[in-house]
Amino acid sequence: MSPPVDPINAIALPPSRADVVIIGAGIIGVAAALTIAQRGHSVAVIDKGHVGCEQSSRNWGWVRTAGRDPREIPLVMESQRLWADLNRVTGAETGHRKAGIVYLCESEREVGHYETWLKEVAQYQVGSYMLDAAGLERVLPGASANFRGAMYTPDDCKAEPAMAAPAIARAAIAAGATIHEGCAARAVERKAGRVSGVVTEKGVIACDSVVVACGAWSRLFLGNLGVDFPQLWLLGSVLRTKPLPGGPTVTTGSSTFSFRKRLDGGYTISRRGKALVEITPDSFRLMADFLPTAAVMRREITLRVNGRFFEELQRKRRWGDSEVTDFERLRVLDPTPNDEILDEGLDHLMRAFPFFRDLEVAQSWGGMMEATPDGVPVISAVDAIPGLYVSSGYSGHGFGIGPGAGRLTADIVTGHAPLVDPTPFRLDRFPRARRVAA
Ligand SMILES: Cc1cc2nc3c(=O)[nH]c(=O)nc-3n(C[C@H](O)[C@H](O)[C@H](O)COP(=O)(O)OP(=O)(O)OC[C@H]3O[C@@H](n4cnc5c(N)ncnc54)[C@H](O)[C@@H]3O)c2cc1C
């Protein structure tokens, strides 16, 4: 069951022309639209479902610098700066609060893992540091388990997934963007090799530039254009509790659970370190690309063969402009959460923090994360198709980096000086994505 998302005033019919069309109204698409509109370009955002209906409303709401790939640190630091001003810029509540993030360590191996990360990012002012057991008790009292310590990032933040993308979308509309829900993109039109329009289920939008910000669907959409975007799906299961007065306010993750205090007084809880990877034909097609990361993450992923293999096997990978597509058939990707994994997470949490023993579950949901082989997003032009851009592959951590990633996407599309060096996010770092099939 989908978590609730704040509604926006979308317009049913898309325009016949816009300078830029953004496909996907998740946090990335709407954040990019906000900047593009503020710079005076016409921009239309289309979504097959509605604003924030997929990953951007289903996530844990962590806005973190802690534990990031060093290549992302400059961008996430800019994002933190943008988040801090977002309630003012949008004139709305995004739930953004500085609450700090604690990563608990149960073993010396985990302590070593975070100490290594601190050395890797030593050149940046990330503000993270290690706590011993006594320090942890000061920051996060009430643990009954014996943790060896923790990594603490006091400046890290949180925000409300149900509120943030809609708030940014409304600000983008106020700046001149148009947003169209229930409007799937089927294909991209080209004239003399360069982008000239987007074919939607509600007609063609002529345009100069297209941004593919389709989240989990980017590989399928780009595949129809001949671009082999390496991306696999991972199923996350999440629950929220009814309001639970008191309790920890610092966002916390251990190897077996995570929790974040919500604005409504409840908690968002998950079983950390156990994402389900459902084996699909793409698992085999992309095996060589993903094997190195899968080997490092082997403790955190559970492989499963189920009906999705056959669903994906039957999925059409190429189609014509006039065909009804899977984007229209599956308006909102709303996977069933895995109750077994959620119960395991709750069990670990209640044993470690007895405070949570009285919680009442209000709702649970599934969210399909998507990942690139190196776990770093793609924010890039597609060199072989002038006018085509990709902003996707956020690999389970695109919410926190969303405002900065949207700004960087807008910079690349509008030719402004980039917010940060975009080189680490280039599409052509993946050899398979360099060729464009006819
Ligand atoms: C369970 C879970 C927990 C997570 N926790 C965190 C966290 O704590 N912190 C963090 O930083 N990140 C987290 N993430 C990751 C984060 O949510 C995503 O990286 C981020 O939301 C990606 O945003 P997006 O805009 O790229 O994609 P999405 O939000 O998925 O948006 C893509 C949109 O594109 C639309 N679309 C797709 N194809 C088409 C088409 N052909 N035509 C029209 N529209 C189309 C979809 O309907 C969708 O609305 C989590 C993700 C999950 C699932």
The ligand as a Gaussian input file, in Angstrom:
#p B3LYP/6-31G(d) Opt

LIG

0 1
 C       12.757000       1.918000       0.773000
 C       13.622000       3.063000       0.345000
 C       14.362000       3.777000       1.294000
 C       15.172000       4.833000       0.897000
 N       15.762000       5.628000       1.857000
 C       16.442000       6.744000       1.478000
 C       16.936000       7.658000       2.451000
 O       16.691000       7.514000       3.642000
 N       17.671000       8.711000       2.018000
 C       17.932000       8.924000       0.690000
 O       18.653000       9.869000       0.374000
 N       17.397000       8.113000      -0.254000
 C       16.662000       7.041000       0.101000
 N       16.097000       6.226000      -0.837000
 C       16.352000       6.512000      -2.252000
 C       15.524000       7.677000      -2.757000
 O       14.166000       7.541000      -2.387000
 C       15.649000       7.715000      -4.293000
 O       17.012000       7.648000      -4.676000
 C       15.064000       9.007000      -4.856000
 O       13.758000       9.222000      -4.354000
 C       15.060000       8.917000      -6.367000
 O       14.302000       9.992000      -6.878000
 P       13.931000      10.009000      -8.401000
 O       13.225000      11.279000      -8.630000
 O       15.148000       9.699000      -9.211000
 O       12.981000       8.733000      -8.613000
 P       11.458000       8.460000      -8.215000
 O       11.061000       9.146000      -6.972000
 O       11.270000       6.989000      -8.267000
 O       10.656000       9.161000      -9.391000
 C       10.646000       8.690000     -10.716000
 C        9.301000       9.057000     -11.314000
 O        9.327000       8.791000     -12.706000
 C        8.039000       8.416000     -13.107000
 N        8.158000       7.745000     -14.408000
 C        8.879000       6.649000     -14.706000
 N        8.774000       6.349000     -16.005000
 C        7.970000       7.290000     -16.562000
 C        7.487000       7.523000     -17.870000
 N        7.820000       6.754000     -18.897000
 N        6.669000       8.579000     -18.067000
 C        6.323000       9.404000     -17.057000
 N        6.762000       9.218000     -15.780000
 C        7.572000       8.188000     -15.552000
 C        7.558000       7.528000     -11.962000
 O        6.157000       7.421000     -11.929000
 C        8.145000       8.240000     -10.752000
 O        7.215000       9.106000     -10.131000
 C       15.281000       5.150000      -0.476000
 C       14.538000       4.450000      -1.424000
 C       13.689000       3.436000      -1.023000
 C       12.851000       2.721000      -2.055000

